[in-house]
Amino acid sequence: MGAPSWASSDGVARSMRSNRGRDTKPELAIRRLLHAAGYRYRVDTAPIPGMRRRADIVFTRRRIAVFIDGCFWHGCPQHYTAPKTNADFWARKVEANRARDSDTDRTLRAAGWTVLRVWEHESPAEMFAAVRSAMEDTTGSGTDRS
């Protein structure tokens, strides 16, 4: 028999298992805009070979990694509300996620990557504008779409 669950109830466990790791609505929305604009990218991949962390959208030649962070999982300052049940567990979990995000950003930047982090609540148009700006910054113009 496995270890006891961290979930406070079977309903919570089911709800958490149903959360998507990729292809969320915000990810699909920004990917549609990027693709329609002619940008090509990799999805849910490690920017650096062997890196055990995956970015939501990766432009390999431009060395741009885009992370679309969920408000709950990454502790959005605007929308995060700490759960009342299992509060200590969730506080540690979100803090560990934030620390891992910071470490990922440092590692990628040290390797010459541009890192973009956007919140899931941001509009797809805002996300697209941020990505396009980063693409222009890495090439000097927005014409090379790789």
Short mmCIF file of the C-alpha atoms (twelve columns), coordinates in Angstrom:
data_MODEL
# 
_entry.id   MODEL 
# 
loop_
_atom_site.group_PDB 
_atom_site.id 
_atom_site.type_symbol 
_atom_site.label_atom_id 
_atom_site.label_alt_id 
_atom_site.label_comp_id 
_atom_site.label_asym_id 
_atom_site.label_seq_id 
_atom_site.Cartn_x 
_atom_site.Cartn_y 
_atom_site.Cartn_z 
_atom_site.pdbx_PDB_model_num 
ATOM 1   C CA . MET A 1   0.000   0.000  0.000   1 
ATOM 2   C CA . GLY A 2   1.303   3.493  -0.861  1 
ATOM 3   C CA . ALA A 3   2.068   6.403  1.410   1 
ATOM 4   C CA . PRO A 4   -0.873  8.315  2.839   1 
ATOM 5   C CA . SER A 5   -2.132  11.112 0.614   1 
ATOM 6   C CA . TRP A 6   -1.347  14.757 1.339   1 
ATOM 7   C CA . ALA A 7   -4.887  15.602 0.193   1 
ATOM 8   C CA . SER A 8   -7.370  16.520 2.883   1 
ATOM 9   C CA . SER A 9   -10.141 14.516 1.167   1 
ATOM 10  C CA . ASP A 10  -10.804 12.237 -1.795  1 
ATOM 11  C CA . GLY A 11  -12.478 15.177 -3.562  1 
ATOM 12  C CA . VAL A 12  -9.373  17.326 -3.179  1 
ATOM 13  C CA . ALA A 13  -7.188  14.495 -4.448  1 
ATOM 14  C CA . ARG A 14  -9.418  14.069 -7.529  1 
ATOM 15  C CA . SER A 15  -9.441  17.804 -8.170  1 
ATOM 16  C CA . MET A 16  -5.648  18.094 -7.962  1 
ATOM 17  C CA . ARG A 17  -5.103  15.052 -10.198 1 
ATOM 18  C CA . SER A 18  -7.319  16.656 -12.838 1 
ATOM 19  C CA . ASN A 19  -5.105  19.758 -13.131 1 
ATOM 20  C CA . ARG A 20  -3.365  19.825 -16.489 1 
ATOM 21  C CA . GLY A 21  0.412   19.938 -16.736 1 
ATOM 22  C CA . ARG A 22  0.307   21.272 -20.282 1 
ATOM 23  C CA . ASP A 23  -2.146  22.452 -22.932 1 
ATOM 24  C CA . THR A 24  -3.997  24.693 -20.482 1 
ATOM 25  C CA . LYS A 25  -6.388  27.322 -21.855 1 
ATOM 26  C CA . PRO A 26  -3.859  30.176 -21.450 1 
ATOM 27  C CA . GLU A 27  -1.139  28.106 -23.151 1 
ATOM 28  C CA . LEU A 28  -3.375  27.187 -26.075 1 
ATOM 29  C CA . ALA A 29  -4.509  30.807 -26.492 1 
ATOM 30  C CA . ILE A 30  -0.968  32.215 -26.706 1 
ATOM 31  C CA . ARG A 31  0.210   29.363 -28.908 1 
ATOM 32  C CA . ARG A 32  -2.615  30.055 -31.365 1 
ATOM 33  C CA . LEU A 33  -1.592  33.721 -31.589 1 
ATOM 34  C CA . LEU A 34  2.095   32.880 -31.989 1 
ATOM 35  C CA . HIS A 35  1.420   30.279 -34.661 1 
ATOM 36  C CA . ALA A 36  -0.915  32.592 -36.585 1 
ATOM 37  C CA . ALA A 37  1.848   35.228 -36.579 1 
ATOM 38  C CA . GLY A 38  4.254   32.718 -38.115 1 
ATOM 39  C CA . TYR A 39  6.310   31.890 -35.034 1 
ATOM 40  C CA . ARG A 40  7.403   28.287 -34.582 1 
ATOM 41  C CA . TYR A 41  8.340   26.869 -31.228 1 
ATOM 42  C CA . ARG A 42  8.587   23.747 -29.107 1 
ATOM 43  C CA . VAL A 43  6.009   22.926 -26.453 1 
ATOM 44  C CA . ASP A 44  6.608   21.593 -22.933 1 
ATOM 45  C CA . THR A 45  10.298  20.963 -23.383 1 
ATOM 46  C CA . ALA A 46  13.513  21.410 -21.433 1 
ATOM 47  C CA . PRO A 47  15.351  24.446 -22.804 1 
ATOM 48  C CA . ILE A 48  18.741  22.962 -21.891 1 
ATOM 49  C CA . PRO A 49  19.340  19.268 -22.646 1 
ATOM 50  C CA . GLY A 50  19.333  17.302 -19.427 1 
ATOM 51  C CA . MET A 51  17.573  20.063 -17.498 1 
ATOM 52  C CA . ARG A 52  14.812  18.518 -15.415 1 
ATOM 53  C CA . ARG A 53  12.587  21.575 -15.778 1 
ATOM 54  C CA . ARG A 54  10.378  22.260 -18.737 1 
ATOM 55  C CA . ALA A 55  9.209   25.525 -20.241 1 
ATOM 56  C CA . ASP A 56  5.720   25.872 -21.700 1 
ATOM 57  C CA . ILE A 57  6.984   27.416 -24.955 1 
ATOM 58  C CA . VAL A 58  10.588  27.299 -26.162 1 
ATOM 59  C CA . PHE A 59  12.198  29.094 -29.089 1 
ATOM 60  C CA . THR A 60  15.374  27.046 -29.369 1 
ATOM 61  C CA . ARG A 61  17.338  29.116 -31.892 1 
ATOM 62  C CA . ARG A 62  16.481  32.386 -30.169 1 
ATOM 63  C CA . ARG A 63  17.052  30.861 -26.737 1 
ATOM 64  C CA . ILE A 64  13.786  32.155 -25.312 1 
ATOM 65  C CA . ALA A 65  11.875  30.161 -22.691 1 
ATOM 66  C CA . VAL A 66  8.297   31.125 -21.854 1 
ATOM 67  C CA . PHE A 67  6.641   29.984 -18.634 1 
ATOM 68  C CA . ILE A 68  2.921   30.533 -18.110 1 
ATOM 69  C CA . ASP A 69  2.575   30.346 -14.351 1 
ATOM 70  C CA . GLY A 70  -0.666  29.349 -12.673 1 
ATOM 71  C CA . CYS A 71  -1.893  31.826 -10.070 1 
ATOM 72  C CA . PHE A 72  -2.449  29.156 -7.404  1 
ATOM 73  C CA . TRP A 73  0.642   27.014 -7.965  1 
ATOM 74  C CA . HIS A 74  3.095   29.910 -8.226  1 
ATOM 75  C CA . GLY A 75  1.535   32.268 -5.675  1 
ATOM 76  C CA . CYS A 76  0.326   35.133 -7.854  1 
ATOM 77  C CA . PRO A 77  0.428   38.321 -5.760  1 
ATOM 78  C CA . GLN A 78  -2.859  39.426 -7.331  1 
ATOM 79  C CA . HIS A 79  -4.916  36.207 -7.144  1 
ATOM 80  C CA . TYR A 80  -3.351  33.668 -4.791  1 
ATOM 81  C CA . THR A 81  -5.453  32.789 -1.780  1 
ATOM 82  C CA . ALA A 82  -3.980  30.347 0.706   1 
ATOM 83  C CA . PRO A 83  -6.178  27.314 1.355   1 
ATOM 84  C CA . LYS A 84  -7.593  27.014 4.841   1 
ATOM 85  C CA . THR A 85  -7.210  23.227 4.907   1 
ATOM 86  C CA . ASN A 86  -3.638  21.915 5.035   1 
ATOM 87  C CA . ALA A 87  -2.407  25.531 5.110   1 
ATOM 88  C CA . ASP A 88  1.160   24.666 6.186   1 
ATOM 89  C CA . PHE A 89  1.539   22.087 3.424   1 
ATOM 90  C CA . TRP A 90  0.353   24.539 0.749   1 
ATOM 91  C CA . ALA A 91  2.469   27.407 2.042   1 
ATOM 92  C CA . ARG A 92  5.579   25.206 1.820   1 
ATOM 93  C CA . LYS A 93  4.524   23.902 -1.613  1 
ATOM 94  C CA . VAL A 94  4.007   27.354 -3.125  1 
ATOM 95  C CA . GLU A 95  7.217   28.676 -1.562  1 
ATOM 96  C CA . ALA A 96  9.140   25.698 -2.968  1 
ATOM 97  C CA . ASN A 97  7.612   26.353 -6.401  1 
ATOM 98  C CA . ARG A 98  8.705   30.007 -6.241  1 
ATOM 99  C CA . ALA A 99  12.229  29.020 -5.178  1 
ATOM 100 C CA . ARG A 100 12.426  26.472 -8.015  1 
ATOM 101 C CA . ASP A 101 11.190  29.128 -10.478 1 
ATOM 102 C CA . SER A 102 13.917  31.542 -9.337  1 
ATOM 103 C CA . ASP A 103 16.569  28.841 -9.636  1 
ATOM 104 C CA . THR A 104 15.311  27.924 -13.120 1 
ATOM 105 C CA . ASP A 105 15.433  31.571 -14.204 1 
ATOM 106 C CA . ARG A 106 19.003  31.993 -12.871 1 
ATOM 107 C CA . THR A 107 20.172  28.768 -14.526 1 
ATOM 108 C CA . LEU A 108 18.699  29.660 -17.904 1 
ATOM 109 C CA . ARG A 109 19.940  33.260 -17.842 1 
ATOM 110 C CA . ALA A 110 23.430  32.073 -16.910 1 
ATOM 111 C CA . ALA A 111 23.292  29.831 -20.003 1 
ATOM 112 C CA . GLY A 112 22.378  32.796 -22.214 1 
ATOM 113 C CA . TRP A 113 18.608  32.320 -22.372 1 
ATOM 114 C CA . THR A 114 15.903  34.973 -22.214 1 
ATOM 115 C CA . VAL A 115 13.267  33.930 -19.685 1 
ATOM 116 C CA . LEU A 116 9.691   35.186 -19.839 1 
ATOM 117 C CA . ARG A 117 7.264   34.486 -17.021 1 
ATOM 118 C CA . VAL A 118 3.643   35.459 -17.458 1 
ATOM 119 C CA . TRP A 119 0.656   34.782 -15.231 1 
ATOM 120 C CA . GLU A 120 -2.224  32.643 -16.420 1 
ATOM 121 C CA . HIS A 121 -4.612  35.546 -15.798 1 
ATOM 122 C CA . GLU A 122 -2.844  37.834 -18.282 1 
ATOM 123 C CA . SER A 123 -4.621  38.311 -21.574 1 
ATOM 124 C CA . PRO A 124 -3.310  36.307 -24.540 1 
ATOM 125 C CA . ALA A 125 -2.675  39.617 -26.316 1 
ATOM 126 C CA . GLU A 126 -0.417  40.792 -23.451 1 
ATOM 127 C CA . MET A 127 1.434   37.476 -23.488 1 
ATOM 128 C CA . PHE A 128 1.857   37.665 -27.255 1 
ATOM 129 C CA . ALA A 129 3.194   41.224 -27.033 1 
ATOM 130 C CA . ALA A 130 5.764   40.165 -24.412 1 
ATOM 131 C CA . VAL A 131 6.945   37.253 -26.552 1 
ATOM 132 C CA . ARG A 132 7.117   39.379 -29.704 1 
ATOM 133 C CA . SER A 133 9.131   42.015 -27.844 1 
ATOM 134 C CA . ALA A 134 11.588  39.362 -26.624 1 
ATOM 135 C CA . MET A 135 11.859  37.970 -30.156 1 
ATOM 136 C CA . GLU A 136 12.683  41.433 -31.488 1 
ATOM 137 C CA . ASP A 137 15.217  42.014 -28.709 1 
ATOM 138 C CA . THR A 138 17.083  38.806 -29.568 1 
ATOM 139 C CA . THR A 139 17.366  39.553 -33.287 1 
ATOM 140 C CA . GLY A 140 17.178  43.312 -33.690 1 
ATOM 141 C CA . SER A 141 14.076  42.929 -35.881 1 
ATOM 142 C CA . GLY A 142 10.873  40.972 -35.810 1 
ATOM 143 C CA . THR A 143 11.228  39.432 -39.263 1 
ATOM 144 C CA . ASP A 144 13.075  36.175 -38.552 1 
ATOM 145 C CA . ARG A 145 10.389  33.853 -37.226 1 
ATOM 146 C CA . SER A 146 12.066  30.760 -35.834 1 
# 
